[in-house]
Amino acid sequence: MSKILLIGANHAGTAAANTILDNYPDAELTIVDRNDNISYLGCGTALWIGRQISGSDGLFYSSAGALAAKGAKVYMETEIKSIDYDAKTAAAVTKDGAALTLGYDKLILAMGSLPIIPQIPGIELENIQSVKLFQDGRRANELLDDPGVKTVAVVGAGYIGVELAEAVRRRGQRALLFEAENTSLASYYDESLTADMDKVLGDNGVELHFGERVQSFKGSAKVEGIVTDKGEYQIDMAVMAIGFRPNASLASGRLDLIGNGAISVDLRQQTSLPDVYAIGDCASIYSNALRGRTYIALATNAVRSGIVAAHNVCGTALESLGVQGSNGISIFGYNMVSTGLSEKAAKKAGFSPLVTDYAALQKPAFMANNNEVKLRIVYDSETRRVLGAQMASYENISMGIHMFSLAVEEGVTIDKLKLLDIFFLPHFNQPYNYITMAALSAK
């Protein structure tokens, strides 16, 4: 019977645990997590804060009790202090202060990621917080319920920041959105598409402070002001949404890391040490667009990595297919989805990309309830391989990006899309589909 120690039990860890418990009944699984809950769907935090859902109960899909009922030994509110990779033991401390020594044959690291909090003056003031854990969402709701909290600064205009700015406006409070870049969502989309999202935010009352760098916060006990390189603004609350960094502290100098500090793993999620695997946000991932290791912190990637690692740990050889980093967002009804590389990201990665853009109504003009769709396809000028795609519309165009995700994974060229068999029905699309037209207009 193999002894497996799993450190961390959110999305990646829960996926690994369920895979082991459901498929390998002879495995002896021990789970350790420093939180008091698992499987929290952080993607629903902004919906909860913005009162688009009734509460937080549906944001959990598993529990320590559910995993224990399947046969796992679960230690919650327990922190791993160190790992002896040679002796195959981990030293832990429970919430009551009791010391534990946990042995293993196989180890799965699933420590996740940590919010990036800049060490700037005033960051320690009350009413400044990040939003990642369930407890963070609960605290944000409590603060926004305070009648004295009228103006909220959101720092960072990536996915989480934009969603939280929307949530604040839906609550009826003033939202100031700060971003060092000159547009929102700059990590996922090119400016030809983000300009539309910026307009959506502005039209719905979000005050945009792009191209501004936050330098400090002011206040006595609670935050009262935010200072940037362009001005000073009175606020009652601030949310830090700059991004996340991998939590690889337990690598202890023994495991290979990639450039941003994530644990380097192969397609089986194995680290540089035998019998040690890393999954989710603490680990690297293979990008089919880049054709190399990178870091993409998404719950979908975390779940797949957990499944892959669990099978390999239990003796079933399984390799990841790699990822494209497919993602999406919906703000005030405006939907944006992307996969692979933007033009900017492709250039940064060393490609010589070309793009083809096309905009058209989703359905024939004679159809009611019809909106424009924007599509951008990024492809390599040398190989003509599709590197990524971006779509935006008030229509629900989300399923279209999955086709482009597969195209990136399979190395499909832009020319292959020109005569792709796409059906037509007025209820759904146009006879000259924007995918076809974008491909046909490619250089």
VENLINPE-V309615 format. One record per pair of residues at least 12 apart in sequence whose ideal C-beta (glycine too) atoms are under 10 Angstrom apart, sorted by sequence separation. I is the first residue (numbers start at 0). GAP is how many residues later the second one is. If there is no record, write none. Layout:
I;GAP
I;GAP
This chain:
3;12
16;12
43;12
46;12
63;12
78;12
79;12
80;12
88;12
89;12
116;12
126;12
139;12
151;12
152;12
153;12
164;12
181;12
182;12
184;12
197;12
213;12
214;12
215;12
222;12
223;12
225;12
245;12
247;12
248;12
250;12
264;12
270;12
282;12
283;12
284;12
307;12
325;12
326;12
340;12
342;12
359;12
360;12
375;12
376;12
377;12
388;12
421;12
3;13
15;13
62;13
63;13
78;13
79;13
88;13
89;13
116;13
126;13
151;13
153;13
163;13
164;13
180;13
181;13
183;13
184;13
213;13
214;13
221;13
222;13
224;13
247;13
249;13
250;13
262;13
264;13
270;13
281;13
284;13
306;13
307;13
324;13
325;13
341;13
358;13
359;13
375;13
376;13
387;13
390;13
403;13
406;13
419;13
421;13
5;14
16;14
43;14
44;14
77;14
78;14
86;14
87;14
88;14
89;14
114;14
115;14
128;14
153;14
182;14
183;14
211;14
213;14
214;14
217;14
221;14
222;14
245;14
246;14
247;14
256;14
262;14
263;14
264;14
268;14
280;14
282;14
323;14
324;14
325;14
358;14
359;14
374;14
375;14
376;14
388;14
389;14
402;14
421;14
15;15
40;15
43;15
77;15
78;15
87;15
88;15
114;15
151;15
152;15
161;15
182;15
212;15
213;15
214;15
217;15
221;15
222;15
244;15
245;15
246;15
247;15
255;15
256;15
262;15
268;15
280;15
281;15
304;15
323;15
324;15
357;15
358;15
359;15
374;15
375;15
388;15
419;15
420;15
3;16
39;16
42;16
43;16
76;16
77;16
78;16
86;16
87;16
113;16
114;16
126;16
151;16
160;16
181;16
183;16
193;16
211;16
212;16
215;16
217;16
218;16
244;16
245;16
246;16
247;16
254;16
255;16
261;16
262;16
268;16
280;16
284;16
303;16
322;16
323;16
324;16
357;16
358;16
373;16
374;16
375;16
387;16
388;16
419;16
13;17
40;17
41;17
74;17
76;17
77;17
83;17
87;17
89;17
114;17
125;17
150;17
151;17
160;17
161;17
183;17
208;17
210;17
211;17
212;17
214;17
217;17
218;17
244;17
245;17
253;17
254;17
255;17
264;17
279;17
280;17
284;17
303;17
322;17
323;17
356;17
357;17
358;17
373;17
374;17
387;17
402;17
417;17
418;17
1;18
12;18
40;18
75;18
76;18
77;18
80;18
87;18
88;18
113;18
114;18
160;18
210;18
211;18
216;18
253;18
254;18
261;18
264;18
265;18
266;18
279;18
280;18
282;18
303;18
304;18
356;18
357;18
372;18
373;18
374;18
385;18
388;18
416;18
417;18
12;19
13;19
39;19
40;19
74;19
75;19
76;19
80;19
82;19
83;19
87;19
112;19
126;19
148;19
151;19
164;19
178;19
208;19
210;19
211;19
218;19
253;19
261;19
262;19
263;19
264;19
266;19
279;19
282;19
284;19
300;19
303;19
355;19
356;19
357;19
372;19
373;19
385;19
387;19
388;19
402;19
416;19
417;19
419;19
3;20
12;20
38;20
39;20
40;20
74;20
77;20
79;20
111;20
156;20
250;20
261;20
262;20
263;20
264;20
265;20
280;20
281;20
284;20
324;20
355;20
356;20
371;20
372;20
385;20
386;20
387;20
417;20
418;20
16;21
17;21
38;21
39;21
82;21
111;21
114;21
126;21
151;21
152;21
153;21
154;21
155;21
156;21
157;21
176;21
208;21
211;21
216;21
250;21
254;21
260;21
261;21
262;21
264;21
279;21
280;21
283;21
354;21
355;21
371;21
372;21
385;21
386;21
416;21
417;21
418;21
1;22
8;22
16;22
36;22
37;22
38;22
39;22
77;22
79;22
84;22
126;22
148;22
149;22
150;22
151;22
152;22
153;22
154;22
155;22
156;22
161;22
183;22
208;22
250;22
253;22
261;22
278;22
279;22
282;22
300;22
354;22
355;22
370;22
371;22
372;22
374;22
384;22
385;22
399;22
416;22
417;22
0;23
3;23
4;23
5;23
6;23
7;23
8;23
9;23
36;23
37;23
38;23
130;23
143;23
149;23
150;23
151;23
152;23
153;23
154;23
155;23
156;23
157;23
160;23
161;23
254;23
261;23
278;23
279;23
281;23
299;23
300;23
353;23
354;23
355;23
370;23
371;23
373;23
384;23
385;23
415;23
416;23
417;23
0;24
1;24
2;24
3;24
4;24
5;24
6;24
7;24
8;24
13;24
14;24
37;24
38;24
77;24
82;24
139;24
143;24
148;24
149;24
150;24
151;24
152;24
153;24
154;24
155;24
156;24
160;24
176;24
183;24
185;24
208;24
213;24
259;24
278;24
279;24
280;24
300;24
353;24
354;24
369;24
370;24
372;24
385;24
413;24
414;24
417;24
0;25
1;25
2;25
3;25
4;25
5;25
6;25
7;25
8;25
9;25
12;25
13;25
36;25
37;25
38;25
74;25
126;25
127;25
129;25
148;25
150;25
151;25
152;25
153;25
154;25
155;25
158;25
176;25
182;25
250;25
257;25
258;25
278;25
279;25
297;25
299;25
300;25
352;25
353;25
368;25
369;25
370;25
374;25
384;25
385;25
413;25
414;25
416;25
0;26
1;26
2;26
3;26
4;26
5;26
6;26
7;26
8;26
12;26
36;26
37;26
82;26
129;26
140;26
144;26
156;26
157;26
158;26
174;26
183;26
206;26
213;26
256;26
257;26
266;26
278;26
279;26
282;26
299;26
352;26
353;26
368;26
370;26
374;26
377;26
384;26
385;26
412;26
413;26
0;27
1;27
2;27
3;27
4;27
5;27
6;27
7;27
9;27
10;27
36;27
38;27
74;27
127;27
139;27
143;27
156;27
157;27
182;27
250;27
256;27
257;27
265;27
277;27
278;27
295;27
297;27
299;27
350;27
352;27
353;27
372;27
376;27
384;27
385;27
386;27
414;27
8;28
9;28
10;28
35;28
37;28
38;28
131;28
139;28
143;28
155;28
156;28
157;28
158;28
181;28
182;28
213;28
249;28
254;28
255;28
264;28
276;28
278;28
295;28
296;28
297;28
350;28
351;28
352;28
353;28
378;28
382;28
383;28
384;28
385;28
388;28
413;28
8;29
9;29
10;29
34;29
37;29
72;29
79;29
130;29
143;29
156;29
157;29
158;29
174;29
176;29
177;29
178;29
180;29
181;29
263;29
276;29
278;29
279;29
292;29
293;29
295;29
297;29
350;29
351;29
352;29
374;29
378;29
383;29
384;29
385;29
399;29
412;29
413;29
7;30
8;30
9;30
10;30
129;30
130;30
140;30
156;30
157;30
174;30
175;30
176;30
177;30
178;30
179;30
180;30
181;30
247;30
278;30
291;30
294;30
295;30
350;30
351;30
353;30
376;30
377;30
382;30
383;30
385;30
9;31
10;31
32;31
79;31
173;31
174;31
175;31
176;31
177;31
178;31
179;31
180;31
250;31
261;31
276;31
277;31
278;31
290;31
293;31
295;31
346;31
350;31
361;31
379;31
382;31
383;31
384;31
385;31
403;31
9;32
10;32
130;32
161;32
168;32
172;32
173;32
174;32
175;32
176;32
177;32
178;32
179;32
245;32
249;32
261;32
276;32
289;32
345;32
350;32
354;32
360;32
361;32
362;32
383;32
402;32
30;33
130;33
171;33
173;33
174;33
175;33
176;33
177;33
178;33
179;33
246;33
247;33
248;33
261;33
276;33
285;33
287;33
288;33
342;33
344;33
345;33
353;33
354;33
355;33
356;33
358;33
361;33
378;33
379;33
399;33
165;34
169;34
177;34
178;34
179;34
245;34
246;34
247;34
257;34
258;34
259;34
260;34
261;34
285;34
287;34
288;34
289;34
341;34
343;34
345;34
350;34
352;34
354;34
358;34
360;34
361;34
378;34
379;34
394;34
399;34
161;35
165;35
168;35
169;35
176;35
177;35
178;35
245;35
246;35
247;35
257;35
258;35
259;35
261;35
268;35
276;35
284;35
285;35
286;35
287;35
288;35
289;35
342;35
345;35
352;35
354;35
361;35
378;35
399;35
30;36
37;36
130;36
161;36
164;36
168;36
175;36
177;36
244;36
245;36
257;36
258;36
268;36
276;36
285;36
286;36
287;36
288;36
334;36
341;36
342;36
350;36
377;36
378;36
30;37
117;37
156;37
167;37
168;37
243;37
244;37
245;37
257;37
268;37
275;37
284;37
285;37
286;37
287;37
333;37
339;37
340;37
376;37
396;37
28;38
37;38
116;38
161;38
165;38
167;38
168;38
245;38
268;38
269;38
274;38
284;38
286;38
332;38
334;38
335;38
337;38
339;38
340;38
348;38
378;38
36;39
161;39
164;39
165;39
268;39
269;39
338;39
339;39
340;39
35;40
36;40
115;40
156;40
164;40
165;40
264;40
267;40
268;40
284;40
337;40
376;40
28;41
30;41
31;41
32;41
33;41
34;41
35;41
114;41
156;41
164;41
266;41
267;41
268;41
345;41
392;41
28;42
29;42
30;42
31;42
32;42
33;42
34;42
164;42
268;42
269;42
344;42
345;42
27;43
28;43
29;43
30;43
31;43
32;43
33;43
34;43
164;43
264;43
267;43
268;43
269;43
344;43
390;43
17;44
26;44
27;44
28;44
29;44
30;44
31;44
32;44
33;44
34;44
156;44
161;44
264;44
267;44
268;44
342;44
390;44
16;45
20;45
24;45
26;45
27;45
28;45
29;45
30;45
31;45
32;45
33;45
114;45
266;45
267;45
340;45
341;45
342;45
20;46
24;46
31;46
32;46
33;46
265;46
339;46
340;46
341;46
388;46
13;47
14;47
19;47
20;47
30;47
31;47
32;47
338;47
339;47
340;47
341;47
342;47
13;48
17;48
20;48
21;48
31;48
177;48
179;48
338;48
339;48
340;48
341;48
12;49
13;49
16;49
17;49
20;49
156;49
179;49
245;49
267;49
268;49
338;49
339;49
340;49
388;49
10;50
16;50
19;50
20;50
175;50
177;50
244;50
267;50
268;50
288;50
289;50
337;50
338;50
339;50
10;51
19;51
20;51
156;51
243;51
245;51
266;51
267;51
268;51
287;51
288;51
289;51
337;51
338;51
9;52
13;52
17;52
19;52
153;52
156;52
177;52
244;52
266;52
267;52
287;52
288;52
336;52
337;52
338;52
8;53
13;53
16;53
156;53
243;53
265;53
266;53
286;53
336;53
337;53
385;53
8;54
12;54
17;54
152;54
154;54
242;54
265;54
266;54
286;54
335;54
336;54
337;54
8;55
16;55
153;55
177;55
264;55
266;55
289;55
293;55
335;55
336;55
150;56
152;56
186;56
288;56
289;56
334;56
335;56
336;56
369;56
372;56
385;56
16;57
154;57
175;57
288;57
291;57
334;57
335;57
372;57
8;58
31;58
33;58
154;58
155;58
175;58
290;58
333;58
334;58
355;58
374;58
376;58
383;58
33;59
35;59
154;59
175;59
289;59
333;59
334;59
336;59
354;59
366;59
374;59
383;59
29;60
31;60
177;60
288;60
289;60
333;60
334;60
336;60
353;60
363;60
365;60
366;60
369;60
372;60
373;60
374;60
378;60
5;61
33;61
152;61
173;61
289;61
332;61
334;61
335;61
336;61
338;61
339;61
355;61
363;61
366;61
372;61
376;61
29;62
31;62
154;62
173;62
175;62
178;62
179;62
286;62
288;62
325;62
331;62
334;62
335;62
336;62
338;62
362;62
363;62
366;62
371;62
372;62
374;62
375;62
376;62
380;62
8;63
172;63
177;63
178;63
323;63
324;63
325;63
327;63
328;63
332;63
334;63
336;63
337;63
338;63
362;63
363;63
366;63
374;63
378;63
152;64
172;64
174;64
176;64
177;64
323;64
329;64
336;64
338;64
339;64
362;64
373;64
374;64
376;64
378;64
8;65
323;65
335;65
336;65
338;65
339;65
362;65
363;65
364;65
376;65
5;66
8;66
329;66
337;66
338;66
361;66
362;66
363;66
8;67
336;67
337;67
338;67
339;67
340;67
361;67
362;67
363;67
3;68
4;68
5;68
31;68
329;68
336;68
338;68
339;68
360;68
361;68
363;68
167;69
327;69
338;69
339;69
359;69
360;69
29;70
31;70
152;70
327;70
338;70
359;70
6;71
154;71
167;71
361;71
6;72
7;72
29;72
152;72
166;72
325;72
359;72
361;72
6;73
29;73
148;73
152;73
154;73
327;73
359;73
360;73
29;74
59;74
147;74
150;74
164;74
326;74
357;74
359;74
4;75
58;75
150;75
152;75
163;75
325;75
357;75
358;75
6;76
27;76
164;76
325;76
357;76
27;77
28;77
30;77
32;77
33;77
34;77
163;77
323;77
356;77
357;77
359;77
4;78
26;78
31;78
32;78
55;78
58;78
160;78
162;78
323;78
325;78
357;78
358;78
359;78
26;79
28;79
30;79
32;79
142;79
159;79
160;79
161;79
325;79
357;79
358;79
152;80
159;80
160;80
323;80
324;80
325;80
357;80
55;81
152;81
153;81
159;81
160;81
323;81
355;81
356;81
357;81
48;82
55;82
150;82
152;82
158;82
159;82
160;82
322;82
323;82
325;82
355;82
357;82
4;83
6;83
150;83
151;83
152;83
153;83
154;83
155;83
157;83
159;83
323;83
324;83
325;83
354;83
355;83
357;83
4;84
149;84
150;84
151;84
152;84
153;84
154;84
155;84
156;84
157;84
158;84
159;84
323;84
355;84
356;84
357;84
2;85
4;85
6;85
45;85
55;85
149;85
150;85
151;85
152;85
153;85
154;85
155;85
156;85
157;85
322;85
323;85
355;85
356;85
19;86
44;86
47;86
54;86
148;86
149;86
150;86
151;86
152;86
153;86
154;86
155;86
157;86
321;86
322;86
355;86
4;87
44;87
148;87
149;87
150;87
151;87
152;87
153;87
154;87
155;87
321;87
354;87
355;87
19;88
44;88
48;88
147;88
148;88
320;88
353;88
354;88
41;89
44;89
47;89
48;89
127;89
147;89
288;89
320;89
353;89
41;90
46;90
47;90
50;90
126;90
145;90
16;91
41;91
44;91
45;91
48;91
122;91
127;91
145;91
288;91
15;92
39;92
41;92
44;92
47;92
48;92
121;92
124;92
126;92
143;92
16;93
39;93
40;93
43;93
44;93
47;93
50;93
119;93
121;93
122;93
123;93
124;93
125;93
142;93
143;93
15;94
39;94
41;94
45;94
48;94
49;94
119;94
120;94
121;94
122;94
124;94
125;94
126;94
127;94
128;94
142;94
290;94
6;95
12;95
14;95
38;95
39;95
41;95
44;95
48;95
117;95
119;95
120;95
121;95
124;95
125;95
126;95
127;95
11;96
12;96
13;96
36;96
37;96
39;96
44;96
117;96
119;96
120;96
121;96
124;96
125;96
126;96
142;96
288;96
4;97
6;97
11;97
12;97
35;97
36;97
39;97
117;97
119;97
120;97
121;97
124;97
125;97
126;97
139;97
288;97
289;97
4;98
5;98
11;98
12;98
34;98
35;98
36;98
117;98
124;98
127;98
288;98
2;99
4;99
10;99
11;99
12;99
34;99
35;99
123;99
124;99
139;99
287;99
288;99
2;100
3;100
4;100
5;100
6;100
7;100
9;100
11;100
34;100
122;100
124;100
2;101
3;101
4;101
5;101
6;101
7;101
8;101
9;101
10;101
121;101
1;102
2;102
3;102
4;102
5;102
6;102
7;102
9;102
121;102
1;103
2;103
3;103
4;103
5;103
6;103
7;103
8;103
9;103
121;103
135;103
0;104
1;104
2;104
3;104
4;104
5;104
6;104
7;104
121;104
121;105
120;106
119;107
127;107
126;108
128;108
130;108
131;108
126;109
127;109
128;109
129;109
130;109
131;109
126;110
127;110
128;110
129;110
130;110
125;111
126;111
127;111
128;111
129;111
126;112
127;112
129;112
131;112
45;113
49;113
124;113
45;114
48;114
49;114
51;114
129;114
44;115
45;115
48;115
49;115
51;115
122;115
42;116
45;116
46;116
49;116
50;116
121;116
288;116
42;117
45;117
48;117
49;117
122;117
287;117
41;118
44;118
45;118
48;118
49;118
51;118
287;118
44;119
45;119
46;119
47;119
48;119
49;119
50;119
287;119
288;119
42;120
45;120
46;120
49;120
50;120
287;120
288;120
290;120
45;121
48;121
49;121
50;121
286;121
287;121
9;122
44;122
45;122
48;122
117;122
287;122
288;122
9;123
46;123
116;123
287;123
45;124
115;124
117;124
114;125
115;125
116;125
205;125
114;126
115;126
205;126
114;127
115;127
203;127
204;127
114;128
115;128
116;128
203;128
114;129
115;129
202;129
203;129
112;130
113;130
114;130
200;130
203;130
112;131
113;131
199;131
200;131
202;131
111;132
112;132
113;132
196;132
199;132
112;133
113;133
199;133
200;133
111;134
112;134
113;134
196;134
199;134
110;135
111;135
112;135
113;135
196;135
198;135
110;136
199;136
109;137
110;137
187;137
196;137
108;138
110;138
186;138
188;138
195;138
108;139
110;139
158;139
187;139
196;139
110;140
186;140
187;140
188;140
195;140
108;141
187;141
108;142
184;142
193;142
106;143
192;143
184;144
183;145
192;145
108;146
184;146
183;147
188;147
187;148
188;148
189;148
193;148
112;149
187;149
188;149
192;149
187;150
191;150
184;151
186;151
187;151
190;151
191;151
110;152
183;152
189;152
190;152
184;153
187;153
188;153
189;153
190;153
108;154
187;154
188;154
189;154
186;155
188;155
189;155
108;156
185;156
188;156
189;156
184;157
186;157
187;157
185;158
186;158
185;159
89;160
108;160
107;161
108;162
168;162
169;162
165;163
168;163
191;163
106;164
165;164
192;164
84;165
165;165
189;165
191;165
84;166
106;166
162;166
164;166
165;166
81;167
82;167
84;167
107;167
108;167
109;167
110;167
111;167
112;167
113;167
161;167
162;167
189;167
191;167
81;168
82;168
83;168
85;168
105;168
106;168
107;168
108;168
109;168
110;168
111;168
112;168
113;168
158;168
162;168
79;169
80;169
82;169
84;169
105;169
106;169
107;169
108;169
109;169
110;169
111;169
112;169
158;169
159;169
161;169
79;170
81;170
83;170
84;170
104;170
105;170
106;170
107;170
108;170
109;170
110;170
111;170
158;170
82;171
103;171
105;171
106;171
107;171
108;171
109;171
110;171
111;171
157;171
82;172
103;172
107;172
109;172
110;172
158;172
108;173
109;173
108;174
161;174
195;176
158;177
195;178
192;181
112;182
191;182
192;182
192;183
112;184
191;184
111;185
84;186
189;186
85;187
87;187
188;187
84;188
87;188
189;188
84;189
112;189
48;190
84;190
111;190
84;191
109;192
199;192
82;193
199;194
45;195
109;195
196;195
109;196
193;196
195;196
107;197
192;197
195;197
107;198
189;198
191;198
192;198
193;198
109;199
188;199
192;199
108;200
187;200
189;200
191;200
107;201
188;201
107;202
187;202
188;202
105;203
188;203
105;204
107;204
107;205
184;205
105;206
106;206
105;207
104;208
105;208
105;209
7;239
7;242
6;243
15;253
42;255
42;256
11;257
41;257
42;257
40;258
15;261
15;263
14;264
15;264
14;265
11;266
12;266
13;266
11;267
12;267
10;268
11;268
10;269
11;269
7;270
9;270
10;270
11;270
3;271
5;271
6;271
7;271
9;271
11;271
7;272
1;273
3;273
5;273
7;273
7;274
6;275
28;281
26;283
45;283
46;283
14;284
18;284
22;284
28;284
17;285
28;285
45;285
15;286
19;286
23;286
26;286
10;287
11;287
14;287
15;287
18;287
19;287
22;287
23;287
26;287
10;288
13;288
14;288
17;288
18;288
21;288
22;288
25;288
26;288
9;289
10;289
11;289
12;289
13;289
14;289
15;289
16;289
17;289
18;289
19;289
20;289
23;289
10;290
11;290
14;290
15;290
18;290
19;290
23;290
10;291
11;291
14;291
15;291
18;291
19;291
22;291
23;291
9;292
10;292
11;292
13;292
14;292
15;292
17;292
18;292
23;292
10;293
11;293
12;293
14;293
15;293
16;293
19;293
22;293
10;294
11;294
14;294
15;294
18;294
19;294
10;295
11;295
14;295
15;295
18;295
9;296
12;296
11;297
12;297
15;297
18;297
7;298
11;298
18;299
5;300
5;303
5;304
3;306
5;307
3;309
3;310
1;311
1;312
1;313
